[in-house]
Amino acid sequence: MSVGGGNMKRLRLQRGWTQARVAREMLRVAGIRDSEPVTHREINRYECGRRSPREWLPVIAEVFGVSVDDLTTPPLQTDETTDDYATSIRELSARLVELDNERHGLPIADTAALAFKRVHRQLGTGDHGRDVQAAAAELAEIAGWALYGAARYEAARRYSQEALLLAQLSGDRSIELITLQNIALVAGHTGSPGIELAIARSVLARGQLAPRVEAMFRGREAQGLALTGNTSEAKRSLARARVLLSDGGSSGDPPWSWWVTDRELDRQEARTLWATDRWREAVPVLRRALEPDSVHVGYRNIAAVWLLDCLVHLKAWRESTEEVEYLAQVVPEMAGVVSRQLLSRTAGKAKADPSVPSSLRDGLEHLEREATADPYAF
C-alpha cells in the first residue's frame, strides 16, 4: 500500500464516497476546473498502492478533514477495516445461502470450503477482532452444512468444529446454536442418533432459546428419540415444537431460523417414521412436507425420495408411478449428493422387487441411472 493509500480508502468508506467523488473533491479543493489531472482511476491506483499520492497529500488531507500526519501514519487494525472485512465475509455467506436454496439447490460445498480456508489463513495473520471471528464462524457453518449435503461427512465435521470454536471465541451464540444443530444432524445421519439426541438435549437444558430455535432442537430431539426407540417421547417433542411455531415466533429469532417452518417439522417427523419403517404413517406426513411453503429450501425433494421408498414398501404401485414421474423431472437438477445417493439406493432396491410392474421398473431404472449420472454432462 502506498503512502496514505490505506487511510484514503478507510476515510472514503467511512463517508460512503465513491472514488469518483474523492477525485471531484480533490479538484474542488485544489481549485482546478479546466482539466482533470485526477480521476477515479487515479484514486484507485493510490488506494491499491500502484502509485503514490505524495504531491496531493495536503489536498487529500483537507478533503477528509485530517492532518497530513493522520493521512500518512500506517493504520492499525481499526474498527472500520475490521467492519469492512467482516461485511465482505457476510456478503459472501449470504450469496452462498441463496445459491444453496435455489430451485433444487446448487452445489456450494467447494466454494464455501475454499472461501473459509482463505479467511482462516487471514485470521492467523493477526488480531482481527470478534466481528471478523463471528463472520468467519458463519462462513464455516455454511461450509459444514454444504459438505454434509455433498456427503463429505468427515469434512463437514471438521468445518463445523471450526465454526463452533470461532462462534465461542467471538461470543456469537446464534451461530454456535446453528452449528450444534448441524453437528447433531451429521451424527444422526451417519448412524449415531444417541449423539444427535445428546446434543439436542444439552442445548435445550440451557434454556433461554428463541421459539424457532427451541422448535428446531425439539425436532432434532424427536429424531434422536425415535431412532433410539423412544417413539412416544419423540411424538411429545414434535408436538411441543409445533406449539412453539404456532405461537408465531418472536423478534428474538435469529435470522438463520427462517427455514424452521411447519413444513420443516413435517420433514423431521417424516424422517423418524421412514427410518423406523412406519411407512403407512409416514405417507401423509411426507405429502404435507411437499406442499408449497412460505419459504423454499434446496433440499426439499429428499422428502419425495422418502415418499417413493414408503410407497414401494406398501406396494402402492399407482402412487409409486406418480412419484417416479415427478422425480424424473427434478433429478437432473438435484444438487444434493445425499439426496442422489438415497434416490439411487431406493430405486435400485425397489426395482429388485419381483412384484413391481414392468412399467414402474422401467421408471425406477431411469431414476437410478439419472441419480448416478455425471453431474457435469449435458
ABEGO torsion letter per residue (X at the ends): XBBGAAAAAAAAAAAGBBAAAAAAAAAAAAGBAABBABBAAAAAAAAAGABBAAAAAAAAAAAAGBBAAAAABBBBBBAAAAAAAAAAAAAAAAAAAAAAABAAEBBAAAAAAAAAAAAAAAAAAEBAEAAAAAAAAAAAAAAAAAAAAAGBAAAAAAAAAAAAAAAAAAGBAAAAAAAAAAAAAAAAAAGBAAAAAAAAAAAAAAEGBBAAAAAAAAAAAAAAAAAAGBAAAAAAAAAAAAAAAAAGEBAABBAAAAABBAAAAAAAAAAAAAAAGBAAAAAAAAAAAABBBABBBAAAAAAAAAAAAAAAAAGBAAAAAAAAAAAAAAAAABABAAAAAAAAAAAAAAAABAABBAAAAAAAAAAAAAAABBAABX
